[in-house]
Amino acid sequence: MPVFGPQCSRPLLVVANSSWYLAHYRHLLLQRLQQDGQHVVAISPVDSSTPELSRLLIHIPWRIHRSTDANPFFFGISFLRMLFLVRAIKPRLVHSHTLKANLLAAVVTAIFGIPCVLSFAGMGRLSKARGPSRLAFVFVLRSIAFFSVRQRRSRWRWGTAPDRTAFIFQNPIDRSLFEAALPHLSTSRNYLIPGSGVPGAYLAPTAGAHNSVNDLPNHWWSQPLGPRHCTVPTCELLFCGRLLRSKGIVTFLEVADLLAAQHFTVFGGIDPSSRDSLLSAELPDLQRQHPNVVFSGSQRDPLLHLKVPYPVLVVPSNYGEGMPRSVAEALVLGIPVISSRAATCGIFDASTVYIAEDDDPGDYLHCFDQLLADHAAGQLLTRLQAGRHLVHHRFSEEAVVAQTLAVYESLHSERIKSYLLNKDDARLQHWLAQ
């Protein structure tokens, strides 16, 4: 459905703190908008995904660095850059992603009175912080809320605008955290949309690498002969994500030490913008220390092209995820998942994944042993089928795009109240009348 009607010529602006995020998680949404005849502009930092994003829409580089998030000077520079870009683009709607970009977008769109959608792609590490960092996190949320319900009406006059901004949360925990920190803010514009959704390639009947003669997703789906005849298979335990300590890469390597007879593969690269990331110089030493681990780097859709008989996805993250798409991708491909409690995000439970209650590597070892025991007893298949059913019915990318477009449409009436856009329309009318 066209956003704000087919006659609307003003662009829709999408914002994120990386081009990779938009190209990887918002590709179908951006593609659908373009197909509907919408003009879409993106502002994000230049990275390896910028060429792909530029082929899809108009991309404007935005110099913002996650490594300088806490520096007021650099924060102010990022704010001014967004302010001037939005003033020049004059979009009818701004859709921002991630916490820092959301704060900047909330302030800038309030100044210009532009409808805004703020997507929280997980609250990140700050949501788990204590002490001063926790106070800073709450202050950011309250600042976002304050500006989200206000806008400039004229050059010097401000007013309230309770329906100008919509909030999208990827999981119920993040939504509850936001609402608990802001008890007086209306919840009528708070939407729960599970991440970016699983792409259609994963949902196709033939998705994944089928390895058995019966064309099953993997050997976990074959019926074992029973506990007495079942030997421990050689498994491929997988890590998918940036090599951040808060994402659990260190825990994953510790689990590899406990299961020396098993194979481990890491799909993901370092993040130069994060102090929490492993360094490139550390990887050779880690490879020597963990001979049963292979660092395969960042790859596109690694689970979809996987060809191993006994894969297991391990998600030892305490990062503050939104909705870990790798978990949904693994489930729909019939791959067992061992997850931290934090990474279940209030979405997945013990009926679909194995949950390690603590960060201790021994908890993940216990989950792995339980997985093997369930397979030997013929009980694993029920969990795998439940996970595949869950993703098919709730987490498709098509469904997420449709829900997001519906949020855009809900802000249609706010377009006519924009100070910047009305001022520009009046200027154009005056020019045409000359």
C-alpha positions in Angstrom: 0.0 0.0 0.0 1.5 3.4 -0.9 2.4 5.4 2.2 0.4 8.7 2.5 -1.2 8.1 -0.9 0.2 7.9 -4.4 0.2 11.6 -5.0 2.7 12.4 -2.2 6.0 13.5 -3.7 8.0 14.3 -0.6 10.5 11.6 0.3 10.4 9.2 3.2 13.7 9.3 5.2 15.2 6.3 6.9 18.0 6.7 9.4 20.4 4.2 11.1 23.9 4.2 12.6 25.1 1.8 9.9 24.4 1.2 6.2 24.8 -2.5 7.0 21.7 -2.4 9.2 19.5 -0.9 6.6 20.8 -3.1 3.8 20.6 -6.3 5.9 17.5 -5.8 8.0 15.3 -3.3 6.0 16.0 -4.5 2.4 12.5 -5.8 1.7 10.8 -2.8 3.3 12.9 -0.3 1.3 12.3 -2.3 -1.9 8.6 -2.5 -1.3 8.4 1.3 -0.8 10.3 1.9 -4.1 8.0 -0.5 -5.9 5.0 1.4 -4.6 6.4 4.5 -6.2 7.6 6.1 -3.0 10.7 8.3 -2.9 13.1 7.0 -0.3 16.2 8.6 1.0 18.6 7.0 3.6 21.2 8.7 5.8 23.7 6.4 7.5 27.5 6.1 7.8 29.5 4.7 5.0 30.5 1.1 5.4 30.9 -2.1 3.3 27.1 -2.2 2.7 26.9 1.3 1.3 27.2 0.4 -2.3 24.4 -2.2 -2.0 22.2 0.4 -0.3 23.0 3.0 -2.9 21.8 0.8 -5.6 18.4 0.5 -3.9 17.8 4.1 -3.0 19.3 7.6 -2.6 21.9 7.4 0.1 23.4 10.4 1.8 26.5 9.7 4.0 26.1 10.7 7.7 29.2 10.9 9.7 28.3 9.4 13.1 30.5 7.1 15.1 29.2 4.6 17.8 32.6 4.8 19.5 32.0 8.5 20.4 28.5 8.0 21.7 29.3 9.4 25.2 31.2 12.5 23.9 29.0 15.6 24.1 31.0 17.4 21.4 30.7 14.6 18.8 27.1 14.1 19.8 26.4 17.7 19.0 28.2 17.5 15.7 26.0 14.5 14.8 22.9 16.4 15.8 23.8 19.4 13.6 24.5 17.2 10.6 21.1 15.5 11.0 19.4 18.9 11.5 20.7 20.3 8.3 20.1 17.1 6.3 16.5 16.9 7.4 15.9 20.6 6.7 17.3 20.2 3.2 15.5 16.9 2.4 12.1 18.0 4.0 10.8 14.4 4.3 7.1 13.7 5.0 8.2 11.0 7.5 11.4 10.0 9.3 11.9 6.3 10.3 14.9 6.0 12.7 16.6 2.9 14.1 18.8 2.3 17.2 19.0 4.3 20.4 21.4 7.2 19.5 19.8 7.8 16.1 16.4 7.7 17.8 17.3 10.4 20.3 18.7 12.7 17.5 15.7 12.0 15.3 13.2 12.7 18.1 14.7 16.2 18.7 15.2 17.1 15.0 11.7 16.0 14.0 10.2 18.0 16.9 12.0 21.1 15.7 10.5 20.7 12.2 7.2 19.1 13.2 7.7 16.0 11.0 5.9 12.7 11.7 8.4 10.1 13.1 8.7 6.4 13.6 11.4 5.3 16.2 12.4 1.6 16.0 14.3 0.2 18.9 16.4 -2.6 17.5 17.1 -3.8 21.1 18.1 -1.6 23.9 21.7 -2.7 23.8 24.2 -2.9 26.6 23.0 0.2 28.4 19.7 -1.5 29.3 21.8 -3.9 31.4 23.9 -1.3 33.0 23.9 -0.1 36.7 24.8 3.1 38.5 25.6 6.2 36.4 25.2 4.3 33.1 21.8 3.2 34.1 20.8 6.8 34.9 22.1 8.0 31.6 20.1 5.3 29.8 16.9 6.4 31.6 17.7 10.0 30.8 18.0 9.1 27.1 14.6 7.3 27.1 12.9 10.3 28.8 14.5 12.7 26.4 13.2 10.7 23.5 9.7 10.6 25.1 9.7 14.4 25.9 10.5 15.4 22.3 8.3 12.7 20.7 5.1 14.4 21.9 6.2 18.0 21.1 6.7 20.0 18.0 7.4 23.5 16.8 4.2 25.3 15.6 5.8 28.5 14.3 9.2 30.1 14.5 9.0 30.7 18.3 5.9 28.8 19.4 5.9 25.1 20.5 3.0 22.8 21.3 2.2 19.3 22.2 1.7 16.6 19.5 0.7 13.4 21.2 0.3 11.5 18.0 3.3 12.7 16.0 5.6 9.8 16.9 5.1 6.0 16.8 7.4 3.6 18.6 8.3 0.1 17.3 9.7 -2.5 19.7 11.0 -5.8 18.7 10.2 -7.7 21.8 7.8 -7.3 24.8 10.7 -6.9 27.3 12.0 -3.8 25.6 8.4 -2.4 25.4 7.8 -3.0 29.1 11.2 -1.4 30.0 10.3 1.7 28.0 6.8 2.0 29.4 8.1 1.4 33.0 10.6 4.2 32.6 7.9 6.5 31.2 4.7 5.7 33.1 2.9 9.0 32.0 3.5 8.5 28.3 0.6 7.2 26.3 1.0 3.7 25.0 -1.4 4.0 22.1 1.5 4.5 19.6 3.6 1.7 21.0 3.8 -1.2 18.5 5.3 -4.7 18.9 6.8 -5.9 15.6 9.3 -8.8 15.9 12.5 -7.5 14.3 13.0 -7.4 10.6 11.5 -10.8 10.0 12.9 -13.9 8.3 13.5 -13.5 4.5 11.4 -15.6 2.1 14.4 -17.6 1.0 14.4 -19.2 4.5 10.7 -20.0 4.4 10.7 -21.7 1.0 9.9 -25.5 1.3 13.4 -26.3 -0.1 15.3 -23.8 2.1 18.5 -24.9 3.7 21.0 -27.6 2.9 19.1 -30.9 2.9 21.7 -33.6 3.7 19.8 -36.9 4.1 18.4 -39.3 1.6 14.9 -38.4 2.8 15.5 -34.8 2.0 15.3 -33.7 5.7 16.8 -30.4 6.8 19.6 -32.2 8.7 20.3 -35.4 10.5 18.7 -34.2 13.7 15.4 -34.8 12.0 16.1 -38.5 11.4 14.7 -40.9 14.0 17.5 -42.4 16.2 17.6 -46.1 16.9 17.2 -45.5 20.6 19.5 -44.6 23.6 21.3 -47.9 23.6 22.3 -47.7 20.0 22.9 -43.9 19.8 26.5 -42.7 19.7 27.4 -39.1 20.2 27.4 -37.4 16.8 30.1 -35.0 15.7 28.3 -31.7 15.7 29.0 -28.2 14.3 28.3 -25.6 16.9 27.7 -22.2 15.3 28.1 -18.6 16.5 26.5 -15.9 14.3 27.1 -12.2 15.1 29.6 -9.5 15.7 32.6 -10.6 17.8 31.5 -8.6 20.8 32.1 -9.9 24.4 28.6 -8.9 25.3 27.4 -11.0 22.3 29.0 -14.0 24.0 32.0 -14.7 21.8 34.3 -15.4 24.8 31.7 -17.8 26.3 31.4 -19.6 23.0 35.2 -20.2 22.9 35.1 -21.4 26.5 32.3 -23.9 25.5 34.6 -25.0 22.7 37.3 -25.9 25.3 34.8 -28.0 27.1 33.7 -29.9 24.0 37.1 -30.5 22.4 35.7 -33.4 20.2 33.1 -31.2 18.6 33.6 -28.6 15.8 32.9 -24.9 16.2 32.4 -22.2 13.5 32.2 -18.5 14.0 30.3 -16.4 11.4 30.9 -12.8 12.1 33.6 -10.1 12.1 35.0 -7.5 14.5 33.3 -4.2 15.0 35.9 -1.3 14.9 33.3 1.1 16.3 32.9 -0.9 19.6 35.3 -1.1 22.5 33.5 -4.3 23.4 34.8 -6.0 20.2 37.6 -8.5 19.8 40.5 -7.1 17.8 41.9 -8.3 14.5 45.3 -8.9 16.1 43.7 -11.2 18.6 42.1 -13.7 16.1 45.3 -15.6 15.1 46.1 -16.3 18.8 42.6 -17.3 19.5 42.7 -19.7 16.5 45.9 -21.3 17.9 44.4 -21.6 21.4 41.1 -23.2 20.1 42.1 -25.6 17.4 38.5 -26.9 17.0 37.2 -23.4 16.2 37.1 -21.9 12.7 36.7 -18.2 12.3 34.9 -17.8 9.0 34.3 -14.1 9.0 31.2 -12.2 8.0 29.1 -14.1 5.4 25.7 -13.5 3.9 23.1 -16.0 5.0 25.6 -18.5 6.5 22.9 -20.7 8.0 21.0 -20.9 4.7 24.0 -22.3 2.8 25.2 -24.6 5.6 26.0 -28.2 4.7 26.7 -30.1 7.8 24.7 -33.1 9.2 24.4 -32.0 12.9 24.4 -28.2 13.2 23.6 -26.4 16.5 23.3 -22.6 16.8 24.7 -21.2 20.1 23.6 -17.7 21.2 25.3 -16.8 24.5 24.4 -13.1 24.2 23.7 -10.7 27.0 23.8 -7.7 24.7 20.2 -6.5 25.0 19.0 -7.9 21.7 15.8 -6.8 19.9 14.9 -10.1 18.2 17.9 -12.2 17.2 17.2 -13.0 13.6 19.7 -15.8 13.6 17.6 -17.7 16.1 14.5 -17.4 13.9 16.5 -18.4 10.9 17.9 -21.5 12.6 14.5 -22.6 13.8 12.9 -22.3 10.4 15.8 -24.3 8.9 15.3 -27.0 11.5 18.5 -26.3 13.4 18.5 -26.7 17.2 19.3 -23.6 19.2 21.0 -23.2 22.6 20.4 -19.6 23.9 21.1 -17.5 26.9 18.0 -16.4 28.8 18.6 -12.8 27.7 18.7 -13.7 24.0 15.2 -15.3 24.1 13.9 -11.7 24.5 10.6 -12.9 25.9 9.8 -14.3 22.4 11.3 -17.8 22.5 10.9 -20.3 25.3 11.8 -23.9 26.3 9.3 -25.3 23.8 11.5 -24.2 20.9 15.0 -23.6 22.2 17.4 -24.8 24.9 17.9 -22.1 27.5 21.1 -21.6 29.5 20.0 -19.8 32.7 23.5 -18.4 33.6 26.5 -17.2 31.7 28.7 -20.1 32.9 29.9 -22.3 30.1 28.8 -25.3 32.1 25.2 -24.3 31.6 25.7 -24.4 27.8 27.3 -27.8 28.2 24.3 -29.0 30.2 22.0 -27.8 27.4 24.1 -29.6 24.8 23.9 -32.8 26.8 20.1 -32.4 27.1 19.9 -31.9 23.3 21.8 -35.1 22.7 19.6 -37.0 25.2 16.4 -35.7 23.6 17.7 -36.7 20.2 18.5 -40.2 21.4 15.1 -40.5 23.0 13.3 -39.3 19.9 12.0 -36.1 21.7 14.0 -33.5 19.8 11.8 -33.6 16.7 8.9 -32.1 18.7 10.9 -29.1 19.6 12.3 -28.6 16.1 8.8 -28.8 14.6 7.4 -26.3 17.2 10.2 -23.8 16.3 9.6 -24.1 12.6 5.9 -23.6 13.1 6.5 -20.5 15.3 8.7 -18.7 12.7 6.4 -19.6 9.7 3.3 -18.2 11.4 4.8 -15.1 13.2 8.1 -14.0 11.9 8.1 -13.7 8.2 9.7 -10.7 6.6 6.6 -10.1 4.5 4.4 -9.8 7.7 6.9 -7.4 9.3 6.9 -5.2 6.2 3.1 -5.1 6.2 2.9 -4.2 9.9 5.6 -1.4 9.4 3.7 0.1 6.5 0.5 0.1 8.6 2.4 2.1 11.2 3.4 4.6 8.5 -0.2 4.9 7.5 -1.3 5.6 11.1 0.7 8.8 11.0 -0.9 10.1 7.8 -2.9 12.9 9.5 0.2 14.2 11.2 1.7 15.3 7.9 -0.6 18.3 7.6 0.6 19.7 10.9 4.3 19.9 10.1 5.8 23.4 10.5 8.6 22.8 8.1 6.5 21.2 5.3 3.7 23.7 5.5 6.1 26.5 5.4 7.7 25.0 2.3 4.4 24.3 0.7 3.4 28.0 1.2 6.6 29.2 -0.3 6.0 27.0 -3.4 2.5 28.2 -3.7 3.6 31.8 -3.6 6.3 31.1 -6.2 3.7 29.5 -8.5 1.4 32.4 -8.1 4.0 34.9 -9.3 
